[in-house]
Amino acid sequence: MLGKSRGANVPVRGQLIKSYCLSLLVYCIGALRMTRTSVQQLSVCRNDAFRRIFHYKHFESVKCLQDAFGAMDINHLYDLNRWNFLKCLQKKFDSWLNFIVMHDLEFHICYNLKYWYVNDDNFLGFSDCVVSHFHVIATM
């Protein structure tokens, strides 16, 4: 519907995708234990919406468009929302060990997220590290 709307300016359509479609796609996504394949399928869906509106070919990357609109890709958004969800749950318990045992979560999920995004040389929080990582790969 957004792709065929003739009255809306192209940047407005991009902002509508970010505001409405993205919020529906990532609502409570952090609470789900999703496989990378499932996250990738969501990412393809969103990327196709950008391609349709901006008349990109299927083989062209839309990461630069997403970066221009201030919208990270679904992979980064999932990792960020998953981290935030796990950190909120952790606050409910007095130790990580109780948290892991009570919720049947593997410790390596949190460790891998932190290892992938956080550089010990900087003083950024996890959210800032994820955003920074996306900006780097979007400009490649």
CNS distance restraints for C-alpha pairs under 8 A (distance, minus, plus):
assign (resid   1 and name CA) (resid   5 and name CA) 6.32 0.50 0.50
assign (resid   2 and name CA) (resid  13 and name CA) 6.37 0.50 0.50
assign (resid   2 and name CA) (resid  53 and name CA) 7.37 0.50 0.50
assign (resid   3 and name CA) (resid  13 and name CA) 7.67 0.50 0.50
assign (resid   3 and name CA) (resid  49 and name CA) 7.46 0.50 0.50
assign (resid   3 and name CA) (resid  52 and name CA) 5.93 0.50 0.50
assign (resid   3 and name CA) (resid  53 and name CA) 4.84 0.50 0.50
assign (resid   8 and name CA) (resid  12 and name CA) 6.28 0.50 0.50
assign (resid   8 and name CA) (resid  13 and name CA) 6.43 0.50 0.50
assign (resid   9 and name CA) (resid  13 and name CA) 6.39 0.50 0.50
assign (resid  10 and name CA) (resid  14 and name CA) 6.38 0.50 0.50
assign (resid  10 and name CA) (resid  53 and name CA) 7.00 0.50 0.50
assign (resid  10 and name CA) (resid  54 and name CA) 7.15 0.50 0.50
assign (resid  11 and name CA) (resid  15 and name CA) 6.20 0.50 0.50
assign (resid  12 and name CA) (resid  16 and name CA) 6.15 0.50 0.50
assign (resid  13 and name CA) (resid  17 and name CA) 6.34 0.50 0.50
assign (resid  13 and name CA) (resid  53 and name CA) 7.15 0.50 0.50
assign (resid  14 and name CA) (resid  18 and name CA) 6.40 0.50 0.50
assign (resid  14 and name CA) (resid  50 and name CA) 7.02 0.50 0.50
assign (resid  14 and name CA) (resid  53 and name CA) 7.38 0.50 0.50
assign (resid  14 and name CA) (resid  69 and name CA) 7.31 0.50 0.50
assign (resid  15 and name CA) (resid  19 and name CA) 6.04 0.50 0.50
assign (resid  15 and name CA) (resid  69 and name CA) 6.91 0.50 0.50
assign (resid  16 and name CA) (resid  20 and name CA) 5.73 0.50 0.50
assign (resid  16 and name CA) (resid  21 and name CA) 7.28 0.50 0.50
assign (resid  17 and name CA) (resid  21 and name CA) 4.92 0.50 0.50
assign (resid  17 and name CA) (resid  22 and name CA) 6.26 0.50 0.50
assign (resid  17 and name CA) (resid  49 and name CA) 7.71 0.50 0.50
assign (resid  17 and name CA) (resid  50 and name CA) 7.84 0.50 0.50
assign (resid  18 and name CA) (resid  22 and name CA) 5.19 0.50 0.50
assign (resid  18 and name CA) (resid  23 and name CA) 7.41 0.50 0.50
assign (resid  18 and name CA) (resid  69 and name CA) 7.64 0.50 0.50
assign (resid  18 and name CA) (resid  71 and name CA) 6.51 0.50 0.50
assign (resid  19 and name CA) (resid  23 and name CA) 6.33 0.50 0.50
assign (resid  20 and name CA) (resid  24 and name CA) 6.49 0.50 0.50
assign (resid  21 and name CA) (resid  25 and name CA) 6.26 0.50 0.50
assign (resid  22 and name CA) (resid  26 and name CA) 6.15 0.50 0.50
assign (resid  22 and name CA) (resid  46 and name CA) 7.74 0.50 0.50
assign (resid  23 and name CA) (resid  27 and name CA) 5.77 0.50 0.50
assign (resid  25 and name CA) (resid  29 and name CA) 7.70 0.50 0.50
assign (resid  25 and name CA) (resid  42 and name CA) 7.54 0.50 0.50
assign (resid  26 and name CA) (resid  30 and name CA) 7.88 0.50 0.50
assign (resid  26 and name CA) (resid  74 and name CA) 7.92 0.50 0.50
assign (resid  26 and name CA) (resid  77 and name CA) 7.59 0.50 0.50
assign (resid  26 and name CA) (resid  78 and name CA) 7.39 0.50 0.50
assign (resid  28 and name CA) (resid  32 and name CA) 7.26 0.50 0.50
assign (resid  28 and name CA) (resid  81 and name CA) 7.97 0.50 0.50
assign (resid  29 and name CA) (resid  78 and name CA) 6.41 0.50 0.50
assign (resid  29 and name CA) (resid  81 and name CA) 6.68 0.50 0.50
assign (resid  29 and name CA) (resid  82 and name CA) 7.17 0.50 0.50
assign (resid  30 and name CA) (resid  78 and name CA) 6.16 0.50 0.50
assign (resid  30 and name CA) (resid  79 and name CA) 7.54 0.50 0.50
assign (resid  30 and name CA) (resid  80 and name CA) 7.71 0.50 0.50
assign (resid  30 and name CA) (resid  81 and name CA) 4.40 0.50 0.50
assign (resid  30 and name CA) (resid  82 and name CA) 3.76 0.50 0.50
assign (resid  30 and name CA) (resid  83 and name CA) 7.25 0.50 0.50
assign (resid  30 and name CA) (resid  84 and name CA) 7.30 0.50 0.50
assign (resid  30 and name CA) (resid  85 and name CA) 5.59 0.50 0.50
assign (resid  31 and name CA) (resid  81 and name CA) 7.97 0.50 0.50
assign (resid  31 and name CA) (resid  82 and name CA) 6.46 0.50 0.50
assign (resid  31 and name CA) (resid  85 and name CA) 6.19 0.50 0.50
assign (resid  32 and name CA) (resid  82 and name CA) 7.77 0.50 0.50
assign (resid  34 and name CA) (resid  38 and name CA) 6.15 0.50 0.50
assign (resid  34 and name CA) (resid  39 and name CA) 6.63 0.50 0.50
assign (resid  35 and name CA) (resid  39 and name CA) 6.44 0.50 0.50
assign (resid  36 and name CA) (resid  40 and name CA) 5.99 0.50 0.50
assign (resid  37 and name CA) (resid  41 and name CA) 6.23 0.50 0.50
assign (resid  38 and name CA) (resid  42 and name CA) 6.48 0.50 0.50
assign (resid  39 and name CA) (resid  43 and name CA) 6.22 0.50 0.50
assign (resid  39 and name CA) (resid  74 and name CA) 6.84 0.50 0.50
assign (resid  39 and name CA) (resid  75 and name CA) 6.25 0.50 0.50
assign (resid  39 and name CA) (resid  78 and name CA) 7.39 0.50 0.50
assign (resid  40 and name CA) (resid  44 and name CA) 6.18 0.50 0.50
assign (resid  40 and name CA) (resid  74 and name CA) 7.60 0.50 0.50
assign (resid  40 and name CA) (resid  75 and name CA) 6.95 0.50 0.50
assign (resid  41 and name CA) (resid  45 and name CA) 6.35 0.50 0.50
assign (resid  42 and name CA) (resid  46 and name CA) 6.40 0.50 0.50
assign (resid  42 and name CA) (resid  74 and name CA) 6.86 0.50 0.50
assign (resid  43 and name CA) (resid  47 and name CA) 6.02 0.50 0.50
assign (resid  43 and name CA) (resid  73 and name CA) 6.73 0.50 0.50
assign (resid  43 and name CA) (resid  74 and name CA) 5.07 0.50 0.50
assign (resid  43 and name CA) (resid  75 and name CA) 6.90 0.50 0.50
assign (resid  44 and name CA) (resid  48 and name CA) 6.00 0.50 0.50
assign (resid  45 and name CA) (resid  49 and name CA) 6.59 0.50 0.50
assign (resid  46 and name CA) (resid  50 and name CA) 6.61 0.50 0.50
assign (resid  46 and name CA) (resid  74 and name CA) 7.92 0.50 0.50
assign (resid  47 and name CA) (resid  51 and name CA) 6.16 0.50 0.50
assign (resid  47 and name CA) (resid  62 and name CA) 6.48 0.50 0.50
assign (resid  48 and name CA) (resid  52 and name CA) 6.04 0.50 0.50
assign (resid  48 and name CA) (resid  58 and name CA) 7.53 0.50 0.50
assign (resid  49 and name CA) (resid  53 and name CA) 6.36 0.50 0.50
assign (resid  50 and name CA) (resid  54 and name CA) 6.03 0.50 0.50
assign (resid  50 and name CA) (resid  56 and name CA) 7.85 0.50 0.50
assign (resid  50 and name CA) (resid  62 and name CA) 6.85 0.50 0.50
assign (resid  50 and name CA) (resid  65 and name CA) 7.90 0.50 0.50
assign (resid  51 and name CA) (resid  55 and name CA) 5.44 0.50 0.50
assign (resid  51 and name CA) (resid  56 and name CA) 4.54 0.50 0.50
assign (resid  51 and name CA) (resid  57 and name CA) 6.65 0.50 0.50
assign (resid  51 and name CA) (resid  58 and name CA) 7.05 0.50 0.50
assign (resid  51 and name CA) (resid  62 and name CA) 6.95 0.50 0.50
assign (resid  52 and name CA) (resid  56 and name CA) 6.57 0.50 0.50
assign (resid  56 and name CA) (resid  60 and name CA) 6.15 0.50 0.50
assign (resid  56 and name CA) (resid  62 and name CA) 7.91 0.50 0.50
assign (resid  62 and name CA) (resid  66 and name CA) 6.31 0.50 0.50
assign (resid  63 and name CA) (resid  67 and name CA) 6.05 0.50 0.50
assign (resid  63 and name CA) (resid  73 and name CA) 7.15 0.50 0.50
assign (resid  63 and name CA) (resid 138 and name CA) 5.06 0.50 0.50
assign (resid  63 and name CA) (resid 139 and name CA) 7.97 0.50 0.50
assign (resid  64 and name CA) (resid  68 and name CA) 6.11 0.50 0.50
assign (resid  64 and name CA) (resid 138 and name CA) 5.32 0.50 0.50
assign (resid  64 and name CA) (resid 139 and name CA) 6.49 0.50 0.50
assign (resid  65 and name CA) (resid  69 and name CA) 6.27 0.50 0.50
assign (resid  66 and name CA) (resid  70 and name CA) 6.14 0.50 0.50
assign (resid  66 and name CA) (resid  71 and name CA) 4.98 0.50 0.50
assign (resid  66 and name CA) (resid  72 and name CA) 6.11 0.50 0.50
assign (resid  66 and name CA) (resid  73 and name CA) 6.98 0.50 0.50
assign (resid  67 and name CA) (resid  71 and name CA) 5.76 0.50 0.50
assign (resid  67 and name CA) (resid  72 and name CA) 6.42 0.50 0.50
assign (resid  67 and name CA) (resid 135 and name CA) 6.71 0.50 0.50
assign (resid  67 and name CA) (resid 138 and name CA) 6.48 0.50 0.50
assign (resid  72 and name CA) (resid  76 and name CA) 6.35 0.50 0.50
assign (resid  72 and name CA) (resid  77 and name CA) 6.31 0.50 0.50
assign (resid  72 and name CA) (resid 131 and name CA) 7.34 0.50 0.50
assign (resid  72 and name CA) (resid 134 and name CA) 6.57 0.50 0.50
assign (resid  73 and name CA) (resid  77 and name CA) 6.28 0.50 0.50
assign (resid  73 and name CA) (resid 134 and name CA) 7.72 0.50 0.50
assign (resid  74 and name CA) (resid  78 and name CA) 5.88 0.50 0.50
assign (resid  75 and name CA) (resid  79 and name CA) 6.38 0.50 0.50
assign (resid  76 and name CA) (resid  80 and name CA) 6.09 0.50 0.50
assign (resid  76 and name CA) (resid 130 and name CA) 6.60 0.50 0.50
assign (resid  76 and name CA) (resid 131 and name CA) 7.87 0.50 0.50
assign (resid  76 and name CA) (resid 134 and name CA) 7.01 0.50 0.50
assign (resid  77 and name CA) (resid  81 and name CA) 5.99 0.50 0.50
assign (resid  78 and name CA) (resid  82 and name CA) 5.86 0.50 0.50
assign (resid  79 and name CA) (resid  83 and name CA) 6.08 0.50 0.50
assign (resid  79 and name CA) (resid 113 and name CA) 6.99 0.50 0.50
assign (resid  80 and name CA) (resid  84 and name CA) 6.24 0.50 0.50
assign (resid  80 and name CA) (resid 126 and name CA) 7.91 0.50 0.50
assign (resid  80 and name CA) (resid 127 and name CA) 6.46 0.50 0.50
assign (resid  80 and name CA) (resid 130 and name CA) 6.85 0.50 0.50
assign (resid  81 and name CA) (resid  85 and name CA) 6.06 0.50 0.50
assign (resid  82 and name CA) (resid  86 and name CA) 6.16 0.50 0.50
assign (resid  83 and name CA) (resid  87 and name CA) 6.07 0.50 0.50
assign (resid  83 and name CA) (resid 110 and name CA) 6.95 0.50 0.50
assign (resid  83 and name CA) (resid 113 and name CA) 7.44 0.50 0.50
assign (resid  84 and name CA) (resid  88 and name CA) 6.15 0.50 0.50
assign (resid  85 and name CA) (resid  89 and name CA) 6.29 0.50 0.50
assign (resid  86 and name CA) (resid  90 and name CA) 6.06 0.50 0.50
assign (resid  86 and name CA) (resid 110 and name CA) 7.86 0.50 0.50
assign (resid  87 and name CA) (resid  91 and name CA) 6.41 0.50 0.50
assign (resid  88 and name CA) (resid  92 and name CA) 6.99 0.50 0.50
assign (resid  89 and name CA) (resid  93 and name CA) 7.22 0.50 0.50
assign (resid  89 and name CA) (resid  99 and name CA) 7.45 0.50 0.50
assign (resid  90 and name CA) (resid  94 and name CA) 7.69 0.50 0.50
assign (resid  90 and name CA) (resid  95 and name CA) 7.30 0.50 0.50
assign (resid  90 and name CA) (resid  96 and name CA) 6.37 0.50 0.50
assign (resid  90 and name CA) (resid  99 and name CA) 5.92 0.50 0.50
assign (resid  93 and name CA) (resid  98 and name CA) 6.60 0.50 0.50
assign (resid  93 and name CA) (resid  99 and name CA) 5.90 0.50 0.50
assign (resid  94 and name CA) (resid  98 and name CA) 7.14 0.50 0.50
assign (resid  94 and name CA) (resid  99 and name CA) 7.91 0.50 0.50
assign (resid  95 and name CA) (resid  99 and name CA) 6.37 0.50 0.50
assign (resid  96 and name CA) (resid 100 and name CA) 6.06 0.50 0.50
assign (resid  97 and name CA) (resid 101 and name CA) 6.16 0.50 0.50
assign (resid  98 and name CA) (resid 102 and name CA) 5.81 0.50 0.50
assign (resid  99 and name CA) (resid 103 and name CA) 6.11 0.50 0.50
assign (resid  99 and name CA) (resid 105 and name CA) 8.00 0.50 0.50
assign (resid 100 and name CA) (resid 104 and name CA) 5.65 0.50 0.50
assign (resid 100 and name CA) (resid 105 and name CA) 5.07 0.50 0.50
assign (resid 100 and name CA) (resid 106 and name CA) 6.49 0.50 0.50
assign (resid 100 and name CA) (resid 107 and name CA) 6.77 0.50 0.50
assign (resid 101 and name CA) (resid 105 and name CA) 7.07 0.50 0.50
assign (resid 105 and name CA) (resid 109 and name CA) 7.78 0.50 0.50
assign (resid 106 and name CA) (resid 110 and name CA) 8.00 0.50 0.50
assign (resid 107 and name CA) (resid 111 and name CA) 6.39 0.50 0.50
assign (resid 108 and name CA) (resid 112 and name CA) 5.65 0.50 0.50
assign (resid 109 and name CA) (resid 113 and name CA) 6.30 0.50 0.50
assign (resid 110 and name CA) (resid 114 and name CA) 6.22 0.50 0.50
assign (resid 111 and name CA) (resid 115 and name CA) 5.98 0.50 0.50
assign (resid 112 and name CA) (resid 116 and name CA) 5.89 0.50 0.50
assign (resid 113 and name CA) (resid 117 and name CA) 6.32 0.50 0.50
assign (resid 114 and name CA) (resid 118 and name CA) 5.37 0.50 0.50
assign (resid 114 and name CA) (resid 126 and name CA) 7.45 0.50 0.50
assign (resid 115 and name CA) (resid 119 and name CA) 7.70 0.50 0.50
assign (resid 117 and name CA) (resid 126 and name CA) 7.34 0.50 0.50
assign (resid 117 and name CA) (resid 129 and name CA) 5.78 0.50 0.50
assign (resid 117 and name CA) (resid 130 and name CA) 5.85 0.50 0.50
assign (resid 117 and name CA) (resid 133 and name CA) 6.80 0.50 0.50
assign (resid 118 and name CA) (resid 122 and name CA) 8.00 0.50 0.50
assign (resid 118 and name CA) (resid 124 and name CA) 7.99 0.50 0.50
assign (resid 118 and name CA) (resid 126 and name CA) 6.50 0.50 0.50
assign (resid 118 and name CA) (resid 129 and name CA) 5.82 0.50 0.50
assign (resid 118 and name CA) (resid 130 and name CA) 7.89 0.50 0.50
assign (resid 119 and name CA) (resid 129 and name CA) 7.86 0.50 0.50
assign (resid 124 and name CA) (resid 128 and name CA) 5.77 0.50 0.50
assign (resid 124 and name CA) (resid 129 and name CA) 6.10 0.50 0.50
assign (resid 125 and name CA) (resid 129 and name CA) 6.27 0.50 0.50
assign (resid 126 and name CA) (resid 130 and name CA) 6.32 0.50 0.50
assign (resid 127 and name CA) (resid 131 and name CA) 6.34 0.50 0.50
assign (resid 128 and name CA) (resid 132 and name CA) 6.01 0.50 0.50
assign (resid 129 and name CA) (resid 133 and name CA) 6.05 0.50 0.50
assign (resid 130 and name CA) (resid 134 and name CA) 6.28 0.50 0.50
assign (resid 131 and name CA) (resid 135 and name CA) 6.31 0.50 0.50
assign (resid 132 and name CA) (resid 136 and name CA) 6.34 0.50 0.50
assign (resid 133 and name CA) (resid 137 and name CA) 6.46 0.50 0.50
assign (resid 134 and name CA) (resid 138 and name CA) 5.93 0.50 0.50
assign (resid 135 and name CA) (resid 139 and name CA) 6.26 0.50 0.50
assign (resid 136 and name CA) (resid 140 and name CA) 6.63 0.50 0.50
